[in-house]
Amino acid sequence: MMDFSSLNSMNISASGLTAQRTVMDVIANNIANADTTRTPTGGPYRREIVELAPIGTSGNFASALNQAMSSQSAPVGGGVQVVGIVQDGSPFPTQYDPTSPDAVNGYVQMPNVNISTEMVDMAAATQAYQANVTAFDSAKQMNVDALSLGK
């Protein structure tokens, strides 16, 4: 009989897939708004960042470490979760454009989105997503192989 705890690695990989998809969605939104100088709330678009945390902890490294060290058995993580999407507080760059309706003294505040940074973050999220796909496929194959032992 198969122990359902063997599906834990698939659940962990699935949580990673979900989290990285959220990261990629937020990055795509940042890139799409890289030239948005006026938002409904006023001012330019402010870059967003996804905050991730391990499942089963309060979200900080110290609590995760304490939980792992207090366990009698080998610690196994529970995956990852999105704990929030926060705005980047870095200052807005300015650009000289006296013809813009958003200009103040000829200068327009631009979004704090750097396309190069977004592309590097997108590449990292894509690699993490692919790593989770590979881990999920490996766990799935191990479960299929374990089920075939009983034949």
Secondary structure by P-SEA (a helix, b strand, c coil): ccccccaaaaaaaaaaaaaaaaaaaaaaaaaaacccccccccccbbbbbbbbbcccccccaaaaaaaaaaccccccccccccccccccccbbbbbbbcccccccccccccccccaaaaaaaaaaaaaaaaaaaaaaaaaaaaaaaaaaccc
